[in-house]
Amino acid sequence: MSLNAEQLDFAADLLRTAPTLRDAAAQRHERYPEVRTMHVSATVMRDETAALRFSVRSIYFAISAGYYRTITQRPEEADALILTEDKAHGNR
């Protein structure tokens, strides 16, 4: 599976406009249930490079391998998204 342009545009719009990251993840899951979307602390992802960044929020592309996830910069490899928000602005 890979992430297509429509899915990426939708994720970017949600990242910019959703009141909380939980809201963004829930809306994304509602529209694209086949793409796992996770919200984690920005601290957990501090050594990784975000695929998309808007202000204090970031999206990381991930490849699932059972319980484990690997970060990628290539949407065609990704089958999941990880959303973060810098702690200073509250991880909601």
N, C-alpha and C positions, 0 to 999 in steps of 0.2 A: 504494500500500500504506500501511497505517497500523498503529500498535501498538494492540492491544486490551487490555482490563482484565486478562485472564488472563496475557498476556505481561508486562505491567507488574508485576503481583503476583509472578510468578515471578522477574523480574529483581530486584525489591526484596528478596525472600527470599534470593536468592543473594548479593546485595551484603552483606547482614547476616551470612550464615552460612558462606559459602565460605572455606576456609582462605587462599586466594590469589585475586587477580583473574584470573589465568590459569585457575584451576579454575572460577571463575564463568563466564568467557567460554566455556570448553569445554563446560560443562554446558548453558549456554544454547544454544549452537550445536547440541548434540546434540538438544535438545528442539524448537528452532525454527530449523532450518537456513536458512529463507528470510529471517531477520532477521540482518543482519550485526552482529556484536558485536566491538568493538575495545577493546583495553586500551592506553592511552597514559599518558604522564607527566602528573601533575597540573600541572606547570609549563607544558606546552603549552596547557592549557585555562584558565590563570589569569585571562584576561580575559573568560571566558564564564560564564554563570550555569547552575549545575547544575539539572536538572529534579528530581532526588531526591538527598538527602544523608543518609548514615548514618555518624555519627562521622567517620572520616577518609576514607571512600569516597564517591564521587559517580557518578551516572549523568547523561549528557547525551543528549538526543534529537537525532538527526541526519537530515538529508535528503541522500540521495546524488545526485550529478550527475556520473556517470562517476567520475573519480579524486577529485573534490572533494567535500567535505562542508560543509553549512551547519547551524549549530546552531539549533534551534527549541525553544520551550517547549510546543509543541502536539503531543501524541502522535499525533493523527490525521494530521499531516503527515509524521511520522518513518517512516523505513524502516530505521534503524540505531540502535545504541546505542554510546556511548563510555563506558568505565569508567575511573575514575582512583582513585588512592589517594595521600594526602599523603605527600611524600617522607620526612618524619620517621619514618614508620612503614614505610618500605620499599616501593618499587614492585616488587611480585613478579609 
